[in-house]
Amino acid sequence: MDCCLERGEVVRLDCTKDGINLRCVSGRIWVTTGDGRDYLLSAGKSLSLPAGILAVVEALQAAECAVMKPLPACNAVQRPIIRVVPC
């Protein structure tokens, strides 16, 4: 799934049983998962989130994000879970 966020917009992600990979396509986002850590992702950076995690994503500036289902370690290519209309 691709999503576009304006500065200050917030999205909640419920990770599936397999977990997800969150990629910042453009802009800059802040991610928190309640594990005591915060993550800042800029364009081109990714974050793997394990199964069962609830994450909150906030755009620090206008941003485009891709939420992808992780594939087995032997396959380095990832595919979007859902494709939404591009920004």
C-alpha positions as CSV (number, residue, x, y, z in Angstrom):
1,M,0.0,0.0,0.0
2,D,1.3,3.4,-0.8
3,C,0.1,6.4,1.1
4,C,0.7,10.2,0.9
5,L,0.8,12.2,4.1
6,E,0.8,15.9,4.6
7,R,3.0,17.5,7.3
8,G,1.5,16.6,10.7
9,E,-0.8,13.8,9.4
10,V,-0.7,10.6,11.4
11,V,-1.4,7.0,10.4
12,R,-1.8,3.9,12.6
13,L,-0.3,0.6,11.3
14,D,-1.4,-2.8,12.7
15,C,1.3,-5.2,11.6
16,T,0.0,-8.5,10.2
17,K,1.0,-11.9,11.5
18,D,4.0,-11.7,9.1
19,G,5.1,-8.2,10.0
20,I,5.6,-5.4,7.5
21,N,8.3,-3.3,5.9
22,L,7.7,0.4,5.9
23,R,9.6,2.4,3.3
24,C,9.8,6.2,3.1
25,V,9.6,7.0,-0.6
26,S,9.8,10.8,-0.3
27,G,9.8,13.3,2.5
28,R,10.5,12.4,6.1
29,I,8.5,10.4,8.7
30,W,8.6,9.7,12.4
31,V,7.6,6.2,13.6
32,T,7.0,5.0,17.1
33,T,6.0,1.4,18.1
34,G,5.7,1.7,21.9
35,D,9.0,-0.2,22.4
36,G,10.7,2.9,23.9
37,R,12.4,3.9,20.6
38,D,11.5,6.4,17.9
39,Y,12.6,6.0,14.3
40,L,13.1,8.8,11.7
41,L,13.0,7.7,8.1
42,S,13.9,9.9,5.2
43,A,13.5,9.2,1.5
44,G,14.8,5.8,0.5
45,K,15.1,4.4,4.1
46,S,13.1,1.4,5.4
47,L,12.1,-0.1,8.7
48,S,11.0,-3.7,9.3
49,L,8.3,-4.1,11.9
50,P,7.7,-7.5,13.4
51,A,4.3,-9.2,13.6
52,G,1.9,-8.0,16.3
53,I,3.3,-4.5,16.5
54,L,1.1,-1.4,16.5
55,A,3.0,1.6,14.9
56,V,2.2,5.2,14.7
57,V,3.6,7.1,11.7
58,E,3.6,10.9,11.5
59,A,4.8,13.0,8.5
60,L,7.4,15.6,9.6
61,Q,7.0,17.0,6.1
62,A,4.9,16.0,3.1
63,A,5.8,12.3,2.5
64,E,5.0,9.3,0.5
65,C,5.3,5.8,2.2
66,A,5.1,2.3,1.0
67,V,3.9,-0.5,3.3
68,M,5.1,-3.9,2.1
69,K,4.8,-7.4,3.2
70,P,8.2,-8.9,3.9
71,L,9.3,-11.8,1.7
72,P,11.5,-14.7,2.8
73,A,15.1,-13.8,3.4
74,C,16.2,-15.6,0.3
75,N,14.3,-13.2,-1.9
76,A,15.5,-9.6,-1.7
77,V,12.6,-8.1,-3.8
78,Q,9.5,-6.9,-2.0
79,R,6.1,-6.4,-3.4
80,P,3.4,-4.0,-2.2
81,I,0.5,-5.5,-0.2
82,I,-2.0,-3.1,-1.9
83,R,-1.5,-0.5,-4.6
84,V,-3.3,2.8,-4.0
85,V,-3.5,5.7,-6.5
86,P,-0.1,7.4,-6.6
87,C,0.4,10.9,-5.1
